């Protein structure tokens, strides 16, 4: 159940960030837009890859990478807010999804580690 929700939320985050990236590039902001598009899409890709991990350790490793990338995405969102490239409303909307993904990833990683003992 959590995996499907993770997949759905990570796809939503990726698509929303890619749309945001288009807006940012129209404002001639390329540095952060390149970084956030990479980190947000990496969250989605690593969650997808985790489903076909070769082992429990590989599964956990992919989720841990996704967690790091979600954390990075959150930091880029904060920078965009503080540099006035996005509104507070947009920030809260995207950050809520990103935070939910992090919470679910932490829970999934914890469960996977406990089940591998």
TAJOHU-V682090 format. One record per backbone hydrogen bond with DSSP energy under -0.5 kcal/mol. NH is the residue of the N-H (numbers start at 1). CO is the residue of the C=O. If there is no record, write none. Layout:
{{NH	CO} {NH	CO}}
This chain:
{{5	1} {6	2} {7	3} {8	4} {9	5} {10	6} {11	7} {12	8} {13	9} {14	10} {15	11} {16	12} {17	13} {18	14} {19	15} {20	16} {21	17} {22	18} {23	19} {24	20} {25	21} {26	22} {27	23} {27	24} {28	25} {29	24} {30	28} {34	30} {35	31} {36	32} {37	33} {38	34} {39	35} {40	36} {41	37} {42	38} {43	39} {44	40} {45	41} {46	42} {47	43} {48	44} {49	45} {50	46} {51	47} {51	48} {52	49} {53	50} {59	55} {60	56} {61	57} {62	58} {63	59} {64	60} {65	61} {66	62} {67	63} {68	64} {69	65} {70	66} {71	67} {72	68} {73	69} {74	70} {75	71} {76	72} {77	73} {78	74} {79	75} {80	76} {81	77} {82	78} {83	79} {84	81} {85	80} {86	80} {91	87} {92	88} {93	89} {94	90} {95	91} {96	92} {97	93} {98	94} {99	95} {100	96} {101	97} {102	98} {103	99} {104	100} {105	101} {106	102} {107	103} {108	104} {109	105} {110	106} {111	107} {112	108} {113	109} {114	110} {115	111} {116	112} {116	113} {117	114}}
